[in-house]
């Protein structure tokens, strides 16, 4: 293994730990403030940080590209997805929410085939279908329907997949930090719009401010680390370590939230991760074959 790949894997793992901490802090913050407040207070410092970083790297956030169709769509999806994710974390067990969102690569594969007309072979389709069975095991739909928290986690996973698909058609001239800053800024009006529909809106306590502050810093740091990892190492070597987020989330859920994920959640998560890894492996083989 090259030194660059080793460093990239370390950064990816660190990023997933950061996202898991951010998720846990969002869940904790929901005890002290409304979902709308969390969105606003968490997004504002992250948006400013990314804007400064973008400016320092020569990427202006005051660009006409902000008005382009793909960027506008991506920002809209980012806002709706954040609402679903924060709401899911507030309502459902942390381990369940993060387990369901591990299905994002499977949804991206479906979207790439259906929307972007990318070629997906029968083995990848089979892996995707098996992965969806794992999702159903975690959701456990019954006559009473899905729990609202689980449904929102599924909506967040679909939103994350759609965001990734839109990112693929975004002009390469638009920088990663520009998109990150715009995506975070999009959460602020989304939180403002949600104010009348969530509540009560209390003045956050010191602990509330601390948790949402840590969530903002952890998520921003994780985003930066994942960006650096993808630029430094080979995608095929680094991407599988995205699934380490679930391991960190399970540890936090068990130790700090006294959660005990049931056997169906664990089996479903294992099926989804196994299917996702197989899809990545097949995509890598197909890419190598095409290049040859």
N, C-alpha and C positions, 0 to 999 in steps of 0.2 A: 504494500500500500504506500502510495506517495505521501510525502509530508503535507502537501496541499490538501489531499483528500482527508488525511487524519485531522488536520485543523478544521476542515469544513464539517466533518462529522461531529467534532467537539462543539462547534458553533451551533449546528442544527440541534444537537441534544440540549445544549444550554437554552436555545430558543424555545424548545418544547417545554422545558422546565419553567421558563418564564411565562409562557402562555398558561400553563397549569396553575401557577401562582396567581396570575391575573384573574383566571376564572374563579378561583377560590375566593379572592378578595371581592369580586363582583357579587358572588353569592352572599358573602358576609355583609357587604354594604347594603344589600337589599333589606336587611333588618333595621337599617337606620335611615333610609331615604327611599323615595319612589324610584321607579324604573326610569322615568324621564330625567330626574335629577342625576342619576348615575350616568346616563348617556351624556348629559351636558358637562358634568364635572370631570368625567373620565376623558372625554374627547378633547376638551379645550387645551389642556397642557400638551397632550400628544400632538395635536394639530400644529400648535406653535413650535414645538420641538422639530417636527418634520419640515415645517416651512423654513426654519432657520438652517437646518441641515441641507435642504434643497438649495437654498440661496448660496450657502458656502460652497456647494459643489457645482455652482453655475447653472442650476435649474430654477428658473423663475416660477413662482406660484401664480404670478400675475401674467398668465399666458392665454392667448386666444384658443389654445388647445383645450382649455377648460370647457369651452362651449361646444366642442365636437360631440357628435352623437355617441360614440363608444364611451367617452369619458363621462358624459351625463348619465348614460345608462348604468355604468359601473358605480358611480356615486349613489344613484338611487337604490341599486341593489345592495350596496354596502350599508346604507341607512336602514333599510327594511330588515336586512339580515341581523344587524346589531340589535334592533328592537326585539327580534325573535330570540336571539341568543341570550341577551340579558334577562328577558322574561323567563326563558326556560331555566336558566341558572337560579332564578329567584323561586321558581315553583317546583322544580324536580331535583332529585338527588344528583350531585355533581358527577358521580361515576356514570350514571345513566346518560346524562347529557353528552359528556365527552365520548362515551362509547358510540352513541348514535352518530355523532359528527365524524367518526372515523370512516364513514361510508362516502365521504366527499369524493375520493378518487374514483369510486364506482360510478357516481352520478356524473362526474366529469367525462368518463369514458362514454356513457350513454349519450350525453349532450354532444360530445365531439362527433359521434357517429350520426346522430339524428339532425343536429343543427349545422355543424361544420362539414358534414359529409366526409369525415375521415374514415378510412377503412379499418374495420374491427373484425378480426377473424373469429371463427366459431369457438375457439378455445377461450378467447377473452370474453365472448358473450356468455359462455357457460360459467366462467368465473364470476362475472357480474351477477348472473341469476342466482348463483349459490350465495354470493354476498348479500343479495337482497333478502334471501331466506334468513340470514343472520340478523338483518335489520328487523324483520318481522318478529323474530324471537325476542328481541329487546323491546319492541313496541308492545307485543302481546295484545293485539286488538281483540276485543270481546264484544258481546252484545251491547254493552254500554258505550262502545267506542274507545278511542284512545284517551289517555289522560291528557289534559291540556299542556302540561309541561313537556311530555314526550312528543306531542304533536308540534309544539313550538321548536323543540330540538331538531326534529325532522325538517321543519321549514327552514331552520338556520342552516342545516347541512345542504339542502337544495340551493339556498341562497349563496352559500360559499362556493358551491360548484358552478353556479351561473356566473358569479363574479370572476372565477378563474377562466371560464370560457370567454367572457367579454374581454378579459385582459389579453387573451390570445389575439383578438382582432383590433386591439388598441395600437395605434401607430407606434413603431419602435422609437420614433423621435421623442416620445414623451418619457421622461425619466421615472424610475421607480419611486424616488423620493417625492416627486411631484404628485404622482398618483396616491402615495401614502398620505401626503398632506391634504389633498383634496378629499380623500375618503374620510379622514378624521373630521375635517371641517363639515362634511355632509351630515355627520351625526349630531351636530349642534342644533340645526333647525329641526331635525327629526325629533330630538328631545323636547324642543319647544312645542312642536305640534302635539306631542304626547302628553304635555302637562295637564290639559283638561280631562284626559282619560285615565290618568293614574293618580294615585294619592293615597293617603294625605301627604302633602308636601311639608315636611317638618324641617326646622332648622337643624342641620346635621350636627351631631355631637362631635367631640374631638375624635372619638374612635371612628365615627362615620367618615370624617374627612381623611383620617389616616388610611382607612381601608380603600377608599376610592382613589386616593393619591397613589398608594402602592400598586393598585390595579392599573392605573394609567402608566406609571413608570415601568412596571413589569411587561405590559403589552407593547409599549413603545420599544423597550430594550429587546424584547423577543423578536419584534418585527425587523429591527435593524440586524440582529444576529442571523435571522433566516435569510435575509437579503445577502449578507456577506457570505454565508455558507453556500448559497446557490451560485454566487459569482466565483468563489474560490475553488470549489471542488467539482468533480464530475457529477452530473445530475443523477445518473444511475446509482452512484455510490452513496450519495447523500440523502436522496428522497426517502428511502425506506425508514430512515431514522425519525421521520415525522411521527411514526406510530409510538415513539417513546412518550409522547404527550399523554397517552392513555395510562401508561405505567405510573407516571408522576401523579396524574389525577387520582388514580386508585389509591396510591399511598396517602395523599392528602385527604381524600374522602374518608378513608378508614381511620387514620390517626387523628385528624382534627374535627371531622364531622360525625364520627362514630357511625358511618354508613357501613352496611354489610351487603354488598351487591349479591343478588341471588344467582343461582346457577344458570338460569336462562340468559341473564344479562352477560355473564362471563362467557358462556358458550357462543352467544350471538356475536359478541365483540371479537372472539377468537376467529370465528368464521369470516367476519368482515375483514379483519386484518389479513388473514391468510389469502382471501380472494384478492384484496388490494395488492398484496405483494406479488401474487401471480400475474395480475394484470400489468404491473410495472415491469416485471421480467419479460413478459411477452412483447410489450411495447418496445423494450430495449432491443430484443432480438429482431423485431420487425424493422426498427430503425437501422440496425447494423446491416441487415439484408438489403434494405433500400440503398444505403450508401455504397454497398459493394456492387 
